[in-house]
Structure formats: structure tokens, C-alpha cells
Amino acid sequence: MIKGISGAPIFFILMPYIGISILPSDVQPFALVLSILSLIFYKGSVKVDTISIVLLLMLLVSIISFIANIYNPYQDVMFDSRALFGYATAPIIYLYFYNYLLSNESNSLIKYIDIAVLIVFFGFVLNIFGFTQIIQIFVNRAIFDESTAGSRGLTSFFPEQSRIPTQAIFFAFFYLMAGRLNWYRGLALLLMSAFSASGQFFINISVFVVSMGIAVLYGAVRNGRFRALHLTYAIFGFALLTGIVFITRSYHLSLIEIGLPRRGIEAFYNISGFEFDFISNDMGFLYKISGPLQGISAIIFDPFKIQIGTAYYFEFERGLLAIYTNLIYDLFSSNLVPLPSRSYSIFGAWWTDFRIYGLIITVAFVVLLRGRSEVSRSNIFIGIYAVLIFLFLFRSNTSDPTPWAAAAAFAYAGRPWPRREG
């Protein structure tokens, strides 16, 4: 790639919310624009795999749907454009990152992740000393209220606290892929997540530990024996999760009194005790899981329809809204109906916009991403694969470049990391 441009997309892929706050979107367009330029000026031929072809076809269909939606009397061009932005981000970022890995050493990626982590901690310092206004010049929203008395944590260069633990998971994934996830980088990511004081921190730890535990068990059954190192990881993860559950269940009120986040502590307290009644009155939680529920409702309502940005039009489709409302009530006995203008789920967006076709694409994507290489069959990668699927289902949206970079890295994992001589 041309010198001076190849590294710029990486930073904005890792920190996608940094840009110009006046733009009406949390995710900024710089990662997409710079990736397009990098692909255009790439010295070699751009390598295209099956997943990228699937994503490019989805972009083509979404463009056709965008044009056809002109005849919709309720069309909002801005929201349709944002949806189209997401479907353009997927193949472009995937292709850029896949080809970046093919043509660069792993060290070149690690330095960008290290810089991104340092910038996150610098943002925490700005929050603590009351300079969040500086962050808000570059980040849309960047919500941090010092008067919340511990109910919310630090935001750094993110729109809100819950985005930070998810980004930390992706950083850990990239470190691990490059073989550079050591103890001090792991500790930095753990602290980065904890300082967000977000309930998502507890959820991500739980998902990661459970996924890795299942991967170790699967490997043991397949190979007929436990490897000592993997067994050590499993014991450590189980002990960590058990300790967090014990402390939260025993001292949750004390944890809140000392300033830890009320919503996160209470949510984890209820979930760890298999008490799910709180969900019916927690709009924030319902918003986070609304993506797949909207997708299921759309498939039930009209399985063969294709309409870009359907999430925005839920309130105008009475039949669709009725199915969605009843589904939430049947599952959670809740009369609250979250109506996000964009899906909080990549897979949910596919199901909502492409209906049964989106479901088929999801299955194909999951199968293709799994791969057949020896590396992708290892226990650690099976665990990462499960976490990645979870994030695509619940905690990522189509316009976020980081998940697509992670997908490209995982698809690339079947080959050794390229290393240049000299």
C-alpha cells in the first residue's frame, strides 16, 4: 500500500468514534473513506474471498432497495443513507483489513492497537479532570455526567460507556491473533473495561469465560484428553467468574455505595441469580436485545420482503409493530417497546432488512467464518469464534468497522501471519 495512507485506516478502524462531532453519527466515516483510498492505491491485486463476495452482494441489493424505497411515503432519506453506509462499510473494511494482513507484518498492527489503548486511557484522564468538552469536539455525544454519583463510569473517546468493554474484547482478539496478548496488555484491557463501569463489562467477561470453557471441553472430547495449559486457563476463568458472582451476590449494595455503577451491578446481580424479572422494566436492556427481536418479527410478518432501514419504519407498519410488541411481551412480560432507529445487532439488521434471505446469509457467514484450517480448529479460536458471533448478534451495528476487521482477521487466521525477511 502507498506509504503514509495504509496506517491511517487502522487507527480509525480501532477508534471508529473519533472524528468530527458535528457529523450526525456516532461512527465516523474516516475508516471507510481511508480504506477505499487504500484499496484504490494498493500496489498489488486486491485479494477477494467468499465472505467479501457475500458482503458485496448485500451492498448491491441494499443500493437497489435504497432506490426502490423512494416510493415509500414514509421514507427518511437520512436514515436510509445511514443504513446504506453500514452495508458499504462491511465489504470495504473487510477487504481492506484482509489485504492489510496479507501484505504487512503483525508488528505493524500491534503498534496501532497499543496507541489506541493509550488514547483510551488519556480520555479517562480528561474525564476525571473535567475536560470531557475536549473529547466532545471529536466524538459525537461522548456522554459523561459527573453528577451521576457512580451510576455511570468514564467514557473516554466513546459515545457511551457500554461501547468500551466491547471494544476491549476486539482489541484482545487482535492481540491474540498476532500472538502478542501478554499479561500487561491483558491487564490494561481489563482496566479499560472496568473504568467504563458498564454492565456490559460483566456480560463480556461472562460470555468470554463460558465460551472458552466450552471450547476447552469440546477440545477435550475431540482429542480424548485435556491439555494442561488449556485446563489451567479453564480453571482460572471459572475461578474468576465465580469470584465476581460471589462478590456481586454478597456485597452488591456495598459495591453501589462505594461508587460502582448501580445499573451494571444490579443487572449482573439479577442475572447471576437467574432472576430475570428485572428485564421487563429495563428499557436499556431491551434496547440491547431489540435487534434480533426486530429481525424475527420482520421475518414472521413478511418473510420475502427486502427493505433497507426497516428498523426505522417499525412504528409505521402496524402489523409488524404488533408482532414485535407481542413477541416482547411473550418473552419478558413487558409492555415496554424499544424502537431504535437502527438495529443494535449486525445479524438483527440482516434479518430485519433482508428477512429470510438475511437469515440464509447469516448461516452462510457463520459457516464460512468458521473455516477449515488447523488453526481455526484450536480450542482458543473456537472460544473466540463464539464470542465474535455473540458480538455480531447483540453488541455491534453494521456501520461499526471494528467487527468487520475482526471478521477479516478471523478468516485470515488459517494462514500464518506474514513475516518479511530483513
Disulfide bonds with the S-S distance in Angstrom:
none
